[in-house]
Structures are given as structure tokens and as C-alpha cells.
Amino acid sequence: MPEKEAQARPKMVTASVLLIGDEILSGRTRDSNLSYIATHLNKIGIQVREARVIPDIEDVIVAAVNELRARYDYVFTTGGLGPTHDDITADAIARAFGVGIDYHPEAVKVLDEHYKETGGEFTKARMRMARLPEGAVMIANPLSKAPGFQIGNVFVMAGIPMIMQVMLDSLTDRLEGGAAMQSRTVTAQIGEGTIAERLGDLQLRHPEVGIGSYPYYRGKSFGTSIVMRAVDSRALEKVEQEVVALMREFGVEPLMGDRS
């Protein structure tokens, strides 16, 4: 590949999200973190390529973290950082990296001051939240003060959405983004099955653009929205034009949808 062409190709930065917690798998807690993280990262040019929900089992956490941190530029975890016996994420992350875990002096100080200010007791259970893997760097938590942490390319955050969100905001300046994902939507009153084969051919010709087909029903009318996503605006524009031409070949006039 010519050097000039390689330099022109948009830089891709990828991430995965690991949602940790039996309460999510049981249905007791409805997750909202994945959507927030993916939207936040997309704005700074980091594409979430995979997400998993896993239980509070140390072996499972260790295996997932090690697999994902080797595959993606960044890994973001949520859940399991509280004071109870089943909050085992920090221990599992330490094991995944093959390092020890102990009380972090700065984390202890932050929590001690917090409980003195609020009148709460800094119990042994709450002290657990000051334990960080060796070599980890704190992620600030302006709300409840119990920190998250970063080790390598793994960012470990709380599961409570409001706390996770402020943690994500506080660590954003550590992240190196790439090209932001862009999208185009073309909608027409045509059955999904009518154009399915041609869309498949189009996808084979343009693997750099994700093409999704979404049928809709509104009263007695029905149709299909074709959503295209890519980081390369020129490739995206070309595929959009081909989808429009394809719709017209079938005798329907497409409508252009949202652009972001």
C-alpha cells in the first residue's frame, strides 16, 4: 500500500465494555451504562466493538479482561467496586494483570476525609473501596468519592450510572480518539425482503461500511430504513448513493434520514 494512501486512511480506535454484575443478569437491575459509554466514546472517536455482561465470578472476570484488553485499544468495566463481599472486581483485575492489591494511600485519604465531612463511619467494609491493584491510577469520583482506577488500557468504574458517568467524564482526557463514526439513513416504502439480496451484494463490495436493514410498520404502510455507518465519509457517501439508486431501480423514491 502506498504510504500516502495509508496516511489518508482514518485512524481507528476501538474499545469494549464489560458490564459486571449478577444483578444485571438476573434482571433485577436494568443496565443503562452501555448506551452512555458508547455514545460518549463515539463522540471522541472511539468505537465500541464489543460488549459483554458477566457474573460476579472472579475466574470469568479475569478471563474476559485478559481477552478483551489484548483485542481492543481500551476496555471499560462497570460494577463490583462497592464495600460488600461480592464486590470482587478490583481483586479480579489485579489477578488478570498478575499484580498484588493493597490499600492506596491517596484513596484512603480521600475516603477518610469524605466520611469525616459527612459524619459517616469509615468502617472496615468501606476501607475495601480504597484497595487498588499495584500500579493502578485512580479515577476520580466527585460524587461518593470511592475511586475507580486505570491499569494499562483497562478503566474500571462503578456500576451506579450517575457515578459511572462522572468517572467517565473525569478520565476522558486520558483517552486518545480516532475518527468518529458517521451515519446515513435512507428510507423507502419497500419490503425488506425485496432488496435483501441486492443489499447483501452491496455489503460485500463495501466491507468498510456497515449496512443495516430495519423494517418498519406504520398503520397500513410499511417500509425499510437502510442505516449505513463508517468512519470514512467518502466511502459512506458512495454507499448512500448506491442505496438511493437501488431503491429507485425498484420503483420507489427514497427519503434521506438523519445524518450524524
HELIX and SHEET records of a PDB file:
HELIX    1   1 GLU A    3  ALA A    8  1                                   6    
HELIX    2   2 ASP A   22  LEU A   25  1                                   4    
HELIX    3   3 ASN A   33  LYS A   43  1                                  11    
HELIX    4   4 GLU A   58  ARG A   71  1                                  14    
HELIX    5   5 THR A   89  PHE A   97  1                                   9    
HELIX    6   6 PRO A  105  THR A  118  1                                  14    
HELIX    7   7 LYS A  124  MET A  127  1                                   4    
HELIX    8   8 ARG A  128  ALA A  130  5                                   3    
HELIX    9   9 PRO A  161  LEU A  171  1                                  11    
HELIX   10  10 THR A  172  ARG A  174  5                                   3    
HELIX   11  11 GLU A  192  ARG A  205  1                                  14    
HELIX   12  12 SER A  233  GLU A  249  1                                  17    
SHEET    1   A 6 GLN A  47  ILE A  54  0                                        
SHEET    2   A 6 THR A  14  ILE A  20  1                                        
SHEET    3   A 6 TYR A  74  THR A  78  1                                        
SHEET    4   A 6 VAL A 154  MET A 157  1                                        
SHEET    5   A 6 GLY A 148  ILE A 151 -1                                        
SHEET    6   A 6 VAL A 137  ILE A 139 -1                                        
SHEET    1   B 2 ILE A 101  TYR A 103  0                                        
SHEET    2   B 2 ARG A 131  PRO A 133 -1                                        
SHEET    1   C 4 GLY A 210  ARG A 218  0                                        
SHEET    2   C 4 SER A 221  ALA A 230 -1                                        
SHEET    3   C 4 GLN A 182  ALA A 188 -1                                        
SHEET    4   C 4 LEU A 255  ARG A 259 -1                                        
END                                                                             
